[in-house]
Amino acid sequence: MSYIVNGGNAFADADALWYNFQDKLFEFVNEEQGSSAIIPATTDNRLDWDEVKEVLQGQKPISELGCN
């Protein structure tokens, strides 16, 4: 939580890893005479980390995050 409160994005490295994995797998399959494609995600269900930070700092109520 401290990382998020201080302005970090907890998922930035995970996203970079995921996209790099997809790229490398795509390249490998196609170089080995296979056929592959990277299909873009149709949804992205992520919280607004600026709003999470405001909630954690007591500036907004948690009800404003839109979570159930």
C-alpha positions in Angstrom: 0.0 0.0 0.0 2.9 2.4 0.7 4.0 2.0 -2.9 0.6 3.1 -4.2 0.2 5.9 -1.6 3.6 7.3 -2.7 2.6 7.5 -6.4 3.6 4.1 -7.7 1.6 1.9 -10.1 1.5 -1.6 -8.6 0.8 -3.2 -12.0 3.2 -1.3 -14.3 5.9 -4.0 -14.2 3.3 -6.8 -14.5 1.8 -5.2 -17.6 5.3 -4.8 -19.1 6.1 -8.4 -18.4 2.8 -9.6 -19.9 3.1 -7.6 -23.1 6.8 -8.6 -23.5 5.8 -12.3 -23.0 3.1 -12.0 -25.7 5.5 -10.3 -28.1 8.2 -13.0 -27.6 5.8 -15.9 -27.9 4.4 -14.4 -31.1 7.8 -14.0 -32.6 8.9 -17.5 -31.5 5.8 -19.2 -32.9 6.0 -17.4 -36.2 9.7 -17.9 -36.6 9.1 -21.7 -36.2 6.7 -21.7 -39.1 3.6 -21.5 -36.9 0.9 -19.0 -37.0 0.0 -16.7 -34.1 -1.6 -13.4 -33.4 -1.8 -11.0 -30.5 -5.4 -10.2 -29.9 -5.9 -6.9 -28.1 -7.9 -7.0 -24.8 -11.5 -5.9 -25.1 -11.8 -4.9 -21.5 -9.6 -3.3 -18.9 -11.1 -3.4 -15.5 -8.7 -1.5 -13.4 -9.1 0.9 -10.5 -8.0 4.5 -11.0 -4.9 4.5 -8.8 -5.1 8.2 -8.1 -8.5 7.6 -6.6 -7.2 4.7 -4.5 -4.4 6.9 -3.3 -7.0 9.6 -2.2 -9.0 6.9 -0.4 -5.9 5.6 1.4 -5.0 9.1 2.4 -8.4 9.7 3.8 -9.4 12.3 1.2 -12.3 10.3 -0.3 -14.6 7.7 1.1 -14.1 4.1 -0.2 -17.6 4.1 -1.6 -16.4 6.4 -4.4 -14.2 3.7 -5.9 -17.2 2.0 -7.5 -16.3 -1.4 -5.9 -19.0 -3.8 -4.7 
